[in-house]
Amino acid sequence: MTAQFAERLRYQGNDLAMWEDPLRDYFAMGGRHPGFARDCTAMWRGYVGSWEIVDDRLYLIGLHGTLKDGTEASLASIFPDSPDRVFAHWYSGTIRIPQGRQLG
């Protein structure tokens, strides 16, 4: 099994890998899903989100990937009214951030 690209999280001035996929919850709740191309075995979901925590709130601040029609994905692909950042009100899970060297 190929390891997947992690979501990115900016927290307290640090850029970290995040082993959660909050957008999956948004899509599962019926949120707008534009259809992502899966052109890499290390990115089955078709995108990598960039997130930040501000005042104990999680925000989506960027999106990298390609849509099935070949265009570059962006926040506006999913949230056309909020192209700069989106409060992840749909997400209430735990955010896991791997630390240290990889074992095994």
Summary of the structure (lengths in Angstrom):
residues: 104
radius of gyration: 13.8
end to end distance: 13.5
largest distance: 43.7
contacts: 244
relative contact order: 0.25
helix: 11%
strand: 32%
